[in-house]
Amino acid sequence: MATDFKSLPVIDISPLLLKCDDPDMAEDAGVTEVVRQLDRACRDAGFFYVQIGHGISEVLINRVREITREFFKLPYEEKLKIKMTPAAGYRGYQRIGENVTKGVPDIHEAIDCYKELKQGEYGDTGKVMEGPNQWPENPQEFKDLMEEYIKLCIDLSTKILRGISIALCGSPYEFEGKMAGDPFWVMRLIGYPGAPFTNGKPENDIGCGAHTDYGLLTLVNQDDDKTALQVRNFGGDWISAIPILGSFVCNIGDMLKILSNGIYESTLHRVINSSPQYRVCVAFFYETNFDAVVEPLDICKQKYPGGTGGSQVFKRAVYGEHLVSKVQTNFAM
């Protein structure tokens, strides 16, 4: 359960990444310390920064945001060439106000991409998400750059989750195999217009309303010079995720909360861009297998502080069904 945290922890995960392919990694003193910090962050806030040792170059992190900004600067007609539609598997460009959170239009534009599914692979549920990602032809290197970035984000997410798996279960591989051995992923490239000012004060439009994420782990690559992401603590205060150069803001999602039986928190967060400048954020969501049946792990039933006799607090969910139900209600088309 989230506490009354006032800031988000910063974790150096380099000892974890150094040993991540070692089956005995849990016995390493450096890994043990990283695991302790991850465990505490997931219990107290559900959010943390990875700033040091995450292995993705600052040059690439910045270039991904820059090329996203270049796309959003294009004329509207050009952006509409990759317009999102249900027929396109909800992949592609959406205009400002088309994404909806709890019935309220969000003040951002975006490109949504998903892991591509083979036709018929997941029956009627998967059919909703079938189709190739829509990559713009302009800027020219867009597709190649994003696919390189996605591969690195998948690798980094896998490694962070090995640390979280050790914290919960003692084994680094609990989230692989039938749970996330073939992980689905989502990437949203998001642009938030600068805030309009009235009488010298920003109007604070809601760039993205308060929500939790669907899956296991999110990596947020945000502009370094604009503070907009806010996380709600247990007391109801909104805590700013102030940008740290070269870092990712990480947070856990609904599926990991279920797996942990509520020991870990999928925390409400929102975006308010009070800057007069346009803000770019690239959010990568690492999920379970599309068809994974997600329910509390046995060991987490035992660890749940309010339960007795191995109580199960959260009901099971099928990830793909959970995702599709959200996607089909998230857009005003």
Residue frames relative to the residue before (quaternion, step in Angstrom):
aa qw qx qy qz dx dy dz
M 1.0000 0.0000 0.0000 0.0000 0.00 0.00 0.00
A 0.5167 -0.6532 0.4558 0.3140 3.58 -0.94 0.91
T 0.3053 -0.7399 0.5750 0.1693 3.54 -1.11 0.77
D 0.6247 -0.5094 0.4126 0.4244 3.56 -1.30 -0.20
F 0.0602 0.8218 -0.5605 0.0828 3.58 0.76 1.04
K 0.2887 -0.7675 0.5529 0.1477 3.56 -1.15 0.69
S 0.7685 0.0900 -0.0780 0.6287 3.56 1.31 -0.18
L 0.4822 -0.6640 0.4915 0.2915 3.56 -1.27 0.33
P 0.4848 -0.6836 0.4552 0.3007 3.61 -0.89 0.86
V 0.2743 -0.7210 0.6158 0.1604 3.54 -1.26 0.64
I 0.0810 -0.8251 0.5590 -0.0089 3.58 -0.68 1.12
D 0.2911 -0.7102 0.6199 0.1632 3.53 -1.02 0.95
I 0.1129 -0.8434 0.5240 0.0376 3.59 -0.27 1.23
S 0.3507 0.7754 -0.4792 0.2149 3.61 1.23 0.10
P 0.6342 0.5078 -0.3739 0.4473 3.72 0.90 -0.62
L 0.6279 0.5328 -0.3302 0.4613 3.59 1.08 -0.70
L 0.6882 0.4834 -0.2882 0.4578 3.59 0.86 -0.96
L 0.6136 0.5701 -0.3409 0.4268 3.57 1.09 -0.73
K 0.7851 0.3190 -0.1447 0.5108 3.59 1.00 -0.82
C 0.4015 0.7968 -0.4169 0.1734 3.57 1.28 -0.11
D 0.7059 0.4249 -0.2727 0.4968 3.61 1.15 -0.41
D 0.5323 0.6067 -0.4006 0.4336 3.56 1.33 0.15
P 0.4091 -0.7346 0.4735 0.2622 3.65 -0.54 1.06
D 0.6975 0.4283 -0.2683 0.5080 3.60 1.23 -0.37
M 0.2460 0.8263 -0.4828 0.1539 3.57 1.26 0.36
A 0.6158 0.5842 -0.3531 0.3936 3.61 1.02 -0.70
E 0.6578 0.5207 -0.3054 0.4504 3.60 1.22 -0.43
D 0.5502 0.6263 -0.3881 0.3929 3.59 1.30 -0.23
A 0.5166 -0.6745 0.4329 0.3012 3.59 -0.89 0.96
G 0.6505 0.5161 -0.3186 0.4572 3.61 0.98 -0.79
V 0.6448 0.5059 -0.3119 0.4806 3.57 1.00 -0.84
T 0.6243 0.5590 -0.3346 0.4311 3.57 0.96 -0.86
E 0.6676 0.4931 -0.3043 0.4675 3.58 0.97 -0.84
V 0.6369 0.5076 -0.3343 0.4743 3.62 0.97 -0.77
V 0.6407 0.5290 -0.3172 0.4572 3.58 0.96 -0.90
R 0.6305 0.5305 -0.3344 0.4574 3.58 0.97 -0.82
Q 0.6839 0.4828 -0.2892 0.4642 3.59 0.92 -0.90
L 0.6318 0.5214 -0.3324 0.4675 3.60 1.01 -0.76
D 0.6469 0.5322 -0.3123 0.4482 3.55 0.95 -0.92
R 0.6774 0.4887 -0.2915 0.4662 3.55 0.88 -0.93
A 0.6540 0.5150 -0.3138 0.4568 3.60 0.96 -0.85
C 0.6819 0.4907 -0.2902 0.4582 3.60 0.94 -0.88
R 0.6535 0.4947 -0.3122 0.4804 3.58 1.11 -0.62
D 0.7670 0.4264 -0.2068 0.4326 3.56 0.78 -1.07
A 0.8423 0.1587 -0.0327 0.5141 3.59 0.86 -0.93
G 0.3109 -0.7377 0.5339 0.2723 3.58 1.02 -0.76
F 0.7118 0.3447 -0.2093 0.5751 3.58 1.36 0.05
F 0.1451 0.7629 -0.6263 0.0678 3.56 -1.22 0.54
Y 0.4104 -0.6636 0.5571 0.2844 3.55 -1.31 0.30
V 0.0938 -0.6945 0.6951 0.1605 3.54 -1.30 0.44
Q 0.0836 -0.8354 0.5428 -0.0209 3.54 -0.42 1.28
I 0.7915 0.2706 -0.1105 0.5368 3.55 0.91 -0.96
G 0.8711 0.2005 -0.1065 0.4354 3.54 -1.09 0.72
H 0.4397 0.7100 -0.4728 0.2812 3.63 1.12 0.33
G 0.4989 -0.7380 0.3664 0.2686 3.58 1.28 -0.08
I 0.6282 0.4704 -0.3551 0.5079 3.62 1.23 0.07
S 0.4630 -0.7338 0.4192 0.2673 3.57 -0.58 1.17
E 0.5608 -0.6057 0.4551 0.3338 3.52 -1.13 0.72
V 0.5852 0.5783 -0.3623 0.4380 3.58 1.13 -0.66
L 0.6907 0.4606 -0.2814 0.4812 3.59 0.89 -0.92
I 0.6155 0.5506 -0.3455 0.4457 3.60 0.95 -0.83
N 0.6946 0.4685 -0.2698 0.4745 3.57 0.91 -0.95
R 0.6604 0.5232 -0.3169 0.4355 3.58 0.94 -0.87
V 0.6015 0.5562 -0.3543 0.4508 3.59 1.06 -0.70
R 0.6755 0.4635 -0.2955 0.4915 3.59 0.96 -0.80
E 0.6478 0.5420 -0.3253 0.4252 3.58 0.94 -0.86
I 0.7011 0.4574 -0.2824 0.4686 3.58 0.85 -0.93
T 0.5793 0.5523 -0.3634 0.4768 3.58 1.21 -0.52
R 0.6473 0.5128 -0.3079 0.4725 3.56 0.98 -0.87
E 0.6219 0.5441 -0.3370 0.4513 3.58 1.02 -0.80
F 0.6488 0.5103 -0.3243 0.4620 3.58 0.95 -0.82
F 0.6995 0.4812 -0.2902 0.4415 3.59 0.79 -0.95
K 0.6144 0.5437 -0.3475 0.4540 3.62 1.22 -0.35
L 0.5128 0.6583 -0.4149 0.3627 3.60 1.24 -0.29
P 0.6230 -0.5178 0.4103 0.4189 3.60 -1.21 0.37
Y 0.6424 -0.5603 0.3699 0.3696 3.54 -1.13 0.73
E 0.6365 0.5467 -0.3289 0.4335 3.59 0.98 -0.84
E 0.6393 0.5217 -0.3175 0.4673 3.57 1.07 -0.73
K 0.6627 0.5030 -0.3048 0.4636 3.58 0.96 -0.84
L 0.6389 0.5549 -0.3238 0.4231 3.57 1.06 -0.70
K 0.4863 0.6599 -0.4364 0.3711 3.61 1.23 -0.17
I 0.7564 0.2618 -0.1808 0.5715 3.60 1.20 -0.43
K 0.1284 0.8415 -0.5125 0.1127 3.57 1.07 0.76
M 0.4391 -0.6791 0.5295 0.2562 3.55 -1.00 0.87
T 0.0884 0.7527 -0.6503 0.0529 3.53 -1.11 0.83
P 0.6277 -0.5071 0.4047 0.4302 3.61 -1.19 0.28
A 0.6380 0.5408 -0.3308 0.4371 3.61 1.01 -0.76
A 0.6854 0.4529 -0.2715 0.5013 3.59 1.20 -0.51
G 0.5582 -0.6271 0.3839 0.3845 3.59 1.22 0.32
Y 0.5603 -0.6271 0.3606 0.4035 3.55 1.21 0.62
R 0.4807 0.6369 -0.4415 0.4104 3.56 1.12 0.72
G 0.6494 0.5320 -0.3801 0.3883 3.56 -1.01 0.79
Y 0.7447 -0.4335 0.3166 0.3966 3.51 -1.41 -0.29
Q 0.0628 -0.7654 0.6394 0.0378 3.52 -1.13 0.81
R 0.4641 -0.7001 0.4787 0.2553 3.54 -0.94 0.94
I 0.6867 -0.4499 0.3692 0.4355 3.55 -1.35 0.17
G 0.8111 0.2575 -0.2162 0.4786 3.55 -0.91 0.98
E 0.5524 0.6298 -0.3947 0.3774 3.58 1.25 -0.15
N 0.6432 0.4500 -0.3116 0.5354 3.59 1.15 -0.56
V 0.1318 -0.8071 0.5752 0.0197 3.55 -0.86 1.02
T 0.0926 -0.7700 0.6288 0.0555 3.57 -1.00 0.87
K 0.8366 -0.1044 0.0146 0.5376 3.56 -0.60 1.21
G 0.7570 -0.4277 0.1946 0.4541 3.55 0.93 0.99
V 0.6711 0.4740 -0.2907 0.4903 3.60 1.27 -0.13
P 0.4512 -0.6940 0.4817 0.2877 3.64 -0.75 0.96
D 0.3331 -0.7334 0.5621 0.1876 3.56 -1.02 0.87
I 0.3884 -0.7255 0.5231 0.2219 3.54 -1.02 0.85
H 0.5489 0.5452 -0.4783 0.4156 3.53 0.25 1.33
E 0.2770 -0.6885 0.6320 0.2229 3.51 -1.38 0.26
A 0.0546 -0.8296 0.5549 -0.0300 3.58 -1.10 0.54
I 0.2243 -0.6673 0.6723 0.2291 3.46 -1.48 0.14
D 0.1564 -0.7830 0.5968 0.0789 3.58 -0.86 0.97
C 0.0364 -0.7764 0.6288 -0.0199 3.56 -0.96 0.98
Y 0.0911 -0.7858 0.6108 0.0346 3.55 -1.18 0.67
K 0.6105 -0.4773 0.4571 0.4364 3.51 -1.28 0.24
E 0.4035 -0.7350 0.4924 0.2334 3.56 -0.84 0.97
L 0.2519 -0.7813 0.5615 0.1040 3.55 -0.88 1.04
K 0.4706 -0.6459 0.5178 0.3054 3.55 -1.10 0.70
Q 0.5911 -0.5979 0.4092 0.3545 3.55 -1.05 0.80
G 0.8415 0.1616 -0.1499 0.4933 3.55 -0.84 1.05
E 0.4105 0.7555 -0.4449 0.2506 3.60 1.28 -0.10
Y 0.8147 0.1662 -0.0647 0.5518 3.57 0.97 -0.83
G 0.6097 -0.6165 0.3421 0.3622 3.56 1.06 0.76
D 0.8252 -0.2252 0.1683 0.4898 3.54 -1.20 -0.61
T 0.6220 0.5427 -0.3515 0.4417 3.60 1.03 -0.70
G 0.7120 0.4611 -0.2597 0.4615 3.57 0.83 -0.97
K 0.5470 0.6482 -0.3928 0.3555 3.59 1.13 -0.62
V 0.5944 0.5924 -0.3512 0.4151 3.57 1.08 -0.74
M 0.7691 0.3695 -0.1734 0.4918 3.58 1.04 -0.84
E 0.4544 0.7058 -0.4462 0.3103 3.61 1.23 0.05
G 0.5438 0.6009 -0.4729 0.3458 3.54 -1.23 0.58
P 0.5316 -0.6302 0.4560 0.3351 3.58 -1.16 0.53
N 0.5523 -0.5700 0.4772 0.3774 3.54 -1.21 0.44
Q 0.3469 -0.7222 0.5634 0.2016 3.53 -1.12 0.73
W 0.0451 -0.8039 0.5928 -0.0186 3.56 -0.34 1.27
P 0.4559 -0.6862 0.4805 0.3006 3.62 -0.89 0.79
E 0.4694 -0.6508 0.5171 0.2979 3.57 -1.16 0.59
N 0.7541 0.2260 -0.1216 0.6046 3.56 1.22 -0.51
P 0.4544 -0.2230 -0.8346 0.2173 1.65 -1.43 2.13
Q 0.6309 -0.6247 0.3225 0.3282 3.55 -1.03 0.89
E 0.7434 0.4187 -0.2405 0.4628 3.62 0.89 -0.82
F 0.3244 0.8082 -0.4592 0.1754 3.58 1.32 -0.01
K 0.7101 0.4767 -0.2741 0.4397 3.59 0.66 -1.11
D 0.6864 0.4894 -0.2951 0.4498 3.59 0.79 -1.01
L 0.6540 0.5157 -0.3145 0.4554 3.58 0.96 -0.85
M 0.6852 0.4882 -0.2910 0.4555 3.57 0.87 -0.94
E 0.6584 0.5038 -0.3265 0.4540 3.60 0.94 -0.76
E 0.6071 0.5242 -0.3495 0.4842 3.60 1.10 -0.62
Y 0.6650 0.5142 -0.2907 0.4570 3.56 0.94 -0.95
I 0.6351 0.5372 -0.3258 0.4493 3.59 0.96 -0.87
K 0.6451 0.5250 -0.3279 0.4480 3.61 0.89 -0.88
L 0.6772 0.4864 -0.2908 0.4692 3.57 0.95 -0.88
C 0.6444 0.5145 -0.3214 0.4655 3.61 1.04 -0.73
I 0.6114 0.5331 -0.3480 0.4699 3.59 1.05 -0.70
D 0.6707 0.5024 -0.2965 0.4582 3.57 0.89 -0.96
L 0.6705 0.4949 -0.3016 0.4632 3.59 0.89 -0.93
S 0.6550 0.5184 -0.3162 0.4497 3.59 0.93 -0.88
T 0.6200 0.5496 -0.3332 0.4500 3.57 1.00 -0.86
K 0.6985 0.4845 -0.2686 0.4530 3.55 0.91 -0.95
I 0.6306 0.5116 -0.3393 0.4748 3.58 0.99 -0.76
L 0.6778 0.4985 -0.2926 0.4544 3.57 0.96 -0.86
R 0.5623 0.5570 -0.4029 0.4595 3.60 1.16 -0.35
G 0.6390 0.5111 -0.3206 0.4771 3.56 1.05 -0.73
I 0.6604 0.4938 -0.3034 0.4774 3.58 0.96 -0.86
S 0.6184 0.5478 -0.3338 0.4539 3.59 1.08 -0.73
I 0.6254 0.5175 -0.3357 0.4779 3.58 1.01 -0.77
A 0.6502 0.5315 -0.3222 0.4371 3.58 0.93 -0.90
L 0.7334 0.4291 -0.2409 0.4690 3.58 0.91 -0.88
C 0.8534 0.2230 -0.0201 0.4707 3.53 0.82 -1.11
G 0.4985 -0.6532 0.4356 0.3677 3.59 1.20 -0.36
S 0.7145 0.3575 -0.2252 0.5576 3.59 1.26 -0.34
P 0.4511 -0.7136 0.4597 0.2756 3.62 -0.97 0.75
Y 0.7287 0.4942 -0.2229 0.4184 3.60 1.16 -0.43
E 0.3214 0.7854 -0.4853 0.2105 3.62 1.19 0.31
F 0.7382 0.4093 -0.2251 0.4866 3.59 1.10 -0.68
E 0.5750 0.5461 -0.4003 0.4592 3.57 1.18 0.42
G 0.6450 0.5161 -0.3609 0.4329 3.63 -1.12 -0.24
K 0.8504 -0.1430 0.1012 0.4961 3.57 -0.99 -0.85
M 0.6351 0.5296 -0.3444 0.4445 3.60 1.18 -0.30
A 0.8090 -0.1294 0.1140 0.5620 3.60 0.77 -0.96
G 0.2659 0.7751 -0.5277 0.2238 3.57 1.00 0.81
D 0.7423 0.1931 -0.1296 0.6283 3.55 1.31 -0.42
P 0.0494 -0.8856 0.4598 0.0443 3.56 0.75 1.09
F 0.3856 -0.6443 0.6063 0.2621 3.49 -1.16 0.71
W 0.0569 -0.7940 0.6019 0.0630 3.58 -1.17 0.43
V 0.1757 -0.7415 0.6407 0.0941 3.52 -1.32 0.49
M 0.0060 -0.7763 0.6287 0.0449 3.58 -1.08 0.64
R 0.1037 -0.7796 0.6169 0.0314 3.53 -0.92 1.00
L 0.1711 -0.7493 0.6362 0.0670 3.54 -0.85 1.10
I 0.0333 -0.8681 0.4896 -0.0749 3.56 -0.20 1.32
G 0.1040 -0.7824 0.6124 0.0453 3.53 -1.07 0.87
Y 0.1475 -0.7962 0.5852 0.0420 3.55 -0.77 1.10
P 0.4065 -0.7158 0.5040 0.2615 3.62 -0.62 1.02
G 0.5762 -0.5683 0.4546 0.3719 3.54 -1.21 0.50
A 0.5555 -0.6390 0.4224 0.3235 3.54 -1.09 0.73
P 0.4155 -0.6664 0.5482 0.2875 3.60 -1.01 0.75
F 0.2751 -0.7702 0.5566 0.1459 3.56 -1.04 0.76
T 0.0684 -0.7643 0.6405 0.0305 3.55 -1.11 0.83
N 0.8322 -0.0391 -0.0307 0.5522 3.57 -0.68 1.12
G 0.7278 -0.4698 0.2325 0.4422 3.54 0.99 0.92
K 0.6856 0.4445 -0.2823 0.5027 3.60 1.28 0.07
P 0.4970 -0.6574 0.4667 0.3210 3.62 -1.00 0.76
E 0.4538 -0.6996 0.4856 0.2623 3.58 -1.07 0.73
N 0.3133 -0.8107 0.4588 0.1849 3.59 1.32 -0.11
D 0.0535 0.7955 -0.5942 0.1056 3.57 0.63 1.12
I 0.4667 -0.6689 0.5013 0.2889 3.56 -1.06 0.73
G 0.3013 -0.7726 0.5352 0.1610 3.56 -0.39 1.24
C 0.7566 -0.0988 0.0642 0.6432 3.55 1.14 -0.75
G 0.4272 -0.7419 0.4621 0.2314 3.56 -0.67 1.11
A 0.6922 -0.4917 0.3371 0.4068 3.55 -1.29 0.38
H 0.1658 0.7754 -0.5813 0.1829 3.55 -0.82 1.07
T 0.3038 -0.6730 0.6156 0.2752 3.52 -1.38 0.01
D 0.4965 -0.6461 0.4860 0.3158 3.58 -1.23 0.38
Y 0.5903 -0.6604 0.3668 0.2843 3.55 -1.17 0.68
G 0.8079 0.4198 -0.1508 0.3851 3.54 0.82 -1.06
L 0.7787 -0.3080 0.2634 0.4789 3.53 -0.97 -0.99
L 0.8169 -0.0880 0.1513 0.5496 3.56 0.58 -1.19
T 0.1630 -0.7757 0.6055 0.0722 3.57 -1.03 0.87
L 0.1564 -0.7457 0.6412 0.0909 3.55 -1.13 0.83
V 0.1149 -0.8116 0.5724 0.0228 3.58 -0.59 1.16
N 0.1216 -0.7578 0.6409 0.0133 3.53 -0.80 1.18
Q 0.0403 0.8432 -0.5281 0.0923 3.58 -0.15 1.31
D 0.6541 -0.4943 0.3948 0.4147 3.56 -1.26 0.46
D 0.4911 -0.7101 0.4375 0.2513 3.54 -1.00 0.94
D 0.7707 0.4114 -0.1740 0.4544 3.58 1.14 -0.60
K 0.7094 0.3832 -0.2655 0.5286 3.61 1.20 0.28
T 0.2143 -0.7730 0.5861 0.1142 3.57 -0.74 1.05
A 0.1289 0.8221 -0.5372 0.1376 3.58 -0.51 1.18
L 0.6432 0.5140 -0.3214 0.4678 3.60 1.08 -0.70
Q 0.0375 -0.8010 0.5970 -0.0239 3.55 -0.88 1.03
V 0.1913 -0.7788 0.5941 0.0624 3.56 -1.04 0.91
R 0.3167 -0.7740 0.5159 0.1858 3.60 -0.82 0.94
N 0.2883 -0.7584 0.5591 0.1707 3.55 -0.81 0.99
F 0.7426 -0.4359 0.2740 0.4282 3.56 -1.31 0.17
G 0.6687 0.5075 -0.2892 0.4601 3.56 1.15 -0.62
G 0.5737 -0.6189 0.3653 0.3930 3.58 1.30 -0.07
D 0.5136 0.6288 -0.4275 0.3976 3.60 1.27 0.08
W 0.3527 -0.7181 0.5611 0.2122 3.54 -1.15 0.71
I 0.1627 -0.8042 0.5710 0.0296 3.55 -0.59 1.25
S 0.3885 -0.7436 0.4980 0.2194 3.59 -0.73 1.05
A 0.2934 -0.7059 0.6175 0.1853 3.54 -1.09 0.84
I 0.1724 -0.8291 0.5271 0.0712 3.53 0.27 1.33
P 0.4987 -0.6799 0.4368 0.3134 3.62 -0.77 0.97
I 0.1146 -0.7476 0.6514 0.0604 3.54 -1.13 0.80
L 0.5350 -0.6782 0.4045 0.3004 3.56 -0.66 1.14
G 0.8595 0.1467 -0.1221 0.4741 3.57 -0.91 0.97
S 0.5865 0.6077 -0.3555 0.4004 3.57 1.27 0.07
F 0.2857 -0.6584 0.6414 0.2710 3.49 -1.47 -0.03
V 0.2857 -0.6651 0.6492 0.2336 3.52 -1.19 0.61
C 0.1209 -0.8048 0.5800 0.0348 3.58 -0.73 1.07
N 0.0661 0.7841 -0.6171 0.0076 3.54 -1.12 0.63
I 0.4380 -0.6945 0.5088 0.2588 3.53 -1.18 0.57
G 0.3544 -0.7671 0.5105 0.1592 3.54 -1.18 0.67
D 0.7979 -0.3561 0.2287 0.4292 3.50 -1.42 0.00
M 0.6636 0.5245 -0.3230 0.4245 3.60 0.94 -0.86
L 0.6655 0.4794 -0.3135 0.4786 3.60 1.00 -0.74
K 0.5896 0.5489 -0.3693 0.4633 3.59 1.09 -0.59
I 0.6555 0.4962 -0.3158 0.4738 3.59 0.95 -0.85
L 0.6601 0.5207 -0.3156 0.4400 3.59 0.84 -0.97
S 0.7133 0.4381 -0.2513 0.4860 3.58 1.03 -0.80
N 0.3950 -0.7315 0.4591 0.3132 3.59 1.32 -0.06
G 0.7253 -0.4607 0.2302 0.4569 3.53 1.10 0.79
I 0.4206 0.6850 -0.4833 0.3469 3.58 1.25 0.10
Y 0.7419 0.2894 -0.1684 0.5810 3.56 1.09 -0.79
E 0.3566 -0.7790 0.4952 0.1440 3.52 -1.06 0.82
S 0.2291 -0.7085 0.6531 0.1377 3.53 -1.04 0.94
T 0.1480 -0.8830 0.4446 0.0266 3.51 0.13 1.39
L 0.5318 -0.6178 0.4806 0.3232 3.54 -1.08 0.76
H 0.0874 0.7754 -0.6225 0.0600 3.54 -1.07 0.80
R 0.1128 -0.7811 0.6130 0.0367 3.55 -1.26 0.45
V 0.2958 -0.7291 0.5831 0.2022 3.55 -1.34 0.13
I 0.0461 0.7560 -0.6513 0.0458 3.54 -0.91 1.02
N 0.1496 -0.7971 0.5815 0.0635 3.57 -0.44 1.21
S 0.0753 -0.8264 0.5580 0.0030 3.57 -0.18 1.29
S 0.4927 0.6371 -0.4340 0.4037 3.57 1.31 0.15
P 0.4862 -0.6459 0.4859 0.3322 3.62 -1.10 0.52
Q 0.6420 0.5387 -0.3103 0.4488 3.58 1.28 -0.24
Y 0.5799 -0.5733 0.4652 0.3443 3.52 -1.26 0.63
R 0.1642 -0.7968 0.5780 0.0639 3.59 -0.95 0.91
V 0.1673 -0.7766 0.6027 0.0760 3.56 -1.04 0.88
C 0.0079 0.7666 -0.6412 0.0324 3.53 -1.09 0.84
V 0.1284 -0.7618 0.6304 0.0761 3.57 -1.03 0.83
A 0.0736 -0.8166 0.5724 -0.0097 3.56 -0.48 1.23
F 0.1171 -0.7825 0.6106 0.0333 3.55 -0.81 1.10
F 0.1446 -0.8067 0.5723 0.0282 3.56 -0.73 1.13
Y 0.1669 -0.7784 0.6027 0.0552 3.56 -0.62 1.20
E 0.1233 -0.8424 0.5244 -0.0113 3.53 -0.54 1.23
T 0.6102 -0.4828 0.4405 0.4478 3.56 -1.28 -0.17
N 0.6737 -0.3545 0.3861 0.5210 3.57 -1.28 -0.29
F 0.6122 -0.5834 0.3800 0.3748 3.58 -1.05 0.72
D 0.7772 0.3357 -0.1711 0.5040 3.59 0.96 -0.86
A 0.3402 0.7668 -0.4897 0.2376 3.60 1.23 0.28
V 0.2835 -0.7013 0.6282 0.1821 3.53 -1.12 0.83
V 0.1300 -0.8327 0.5382 0.0084 3.54 -0.39 1.28
E 0.1973 0.7468 -0.6155 0.1566 3.54 -0.79 1.07
P 0.6916 -0.4940 0.3026 0.4315 3.59 -1.14 0.44
L 0.4676 -0.6582 0.5194 0.2800 3.53 -1.02 0.88
D 0.6156 -0.5848 0.3746 0.3723 3.57 -1.03 0.77
I 0.6737 0.5038 -0.3103 0.4427 3.56 0.90 -0.91
C 0.6587 0.5068 -0.3122 0.4603 3.59 1.13 -0.63
K 0.5541 0.5659 -0.3986 0.4624 3.58 1.18 -0.40
Q 0.6707 0.4896 -0.2923 0.4744 3.55 1.05 -0.80
K 0.6994 0.4868 -0.2715 0.4474 3.57 1.03 -0.80
Y 0.5058 0.6750 -0.4347 0.3154 3.60 1.13 -0.50
P 0.4326 -0.7660 0.4049 0.2492 3.59 -0.47 1.18
G 0.7334 0.4215 -0.2541 0.4690 3.62 1.07 -0.52
G 0.6413 0.5586 -0.3154 0.4210 3.55 1.27 -0.13
T 0.1721 -0.7560 0.6172 0.1339 3.54 -1.27 0.36
G 0.8309 0.2133 -0.1524 0.4908 3.53 -1.12 0.63
G 0.6523 -0.5360 0.3186 0.4308 3.57 1.08 0.68
S 0.1675 0.8263 -0.5231 0.1245 3.59 0.90 0.84
Q 0.2887 -0.7301 0.5973 0.1636 3.53 -1.17 0.76
V 0.2422 -0.8107 0.5227 0.1047 3.56 -0.55 1.20
F 0.7834 0.2937 -0.1432 0.5286 3.59 1.01 -0.79
K 0.4528 -0.6804 0.5097 0.2686 3.55 -1.05 0.80
R 0.5936 -0.5681 0.4361 0.3672 3.55 -1.25 0.45
A 0.0798 -0.7670 0.6347 0.0494 3.55 -1.29 0.50
V 0.3090 -0.6916 0.6123 0.2265 3.55 -1.19 0.58
Y 0.4832 -0.7233 0.3966 0.2935 3.56 -0.45 1.21
G 0.6812 0.5084 -0.3108 0.4253 3.62 0.73 -0.99
E 0.6467 0.5051 -0.3165 0.4759 3.57 1.01 -0.80
H 0.6264 0.5384 -0.3198 0.4642 3.57 1.05 -0.84
L 0.6686 0.5025 -0.2959 0.4614 3.59 0.90 -0.96
V 0.6863 0.4956 -0.2976 0.4414 3.58 0.75 -1.03
S 0.6371 0.5278 -0.3378 0.4487 3.60 0.97 -0.79
K 0.6565 0.4944 -0.3062 0.4805 3.58 1.08 -0.72
V 0.6774 0.5168 -0.3005 0.4286 3.57 0.80 -1.04
Q 0.6925 0.5012 -0.2870 0.4322 3.57 0.92 -0.87
T 0.7371 0.3637 -0.2338 0.5193 3.60 1.22 -0.22
N 0.5712 0.6546 -0.3486 0.3518 3.59 1.30 -0.02
F 0.7685 0.3689 -0.1744 0.4929 3.57 1.19 -0.37
A 0.2961 -0.7299 0.5933 0.1661 3.55 -1.03 0.92
M 0.0906 0.8216 -0.5495 0.1219 3.56 0.00 1.33
